[in-house]
Amino acid sequence: MYVCLCNRISDKTIKTLVRDNRITSISGLKKCVSIGSHCGKCLPQATQLIKNELINLTAVTEIDIVQ
């Protein structure tokens, strides 16, 4: 699903960038892709995706530690 229609940036792209580049904020995401550079309507959803992916990464790390 596209999060940023103006720049054709998908939720999968955002999740991958968060995981691979340890992005923790919109400003970090903007260094990799041009999200929010036109209308900005995507920024709230992109922020939420970053938060959710960081939570998922934390959960996976905790599971790995326990095992």
Secondary structure, DSSP 8 states (H G I E B T S, - for coil): -EEETTTTEEHHHHHHHHHHHT--SHHHHHTTS-TTSSS-TTHHHHHHHHHHHHHHHHHHHHHHHH-
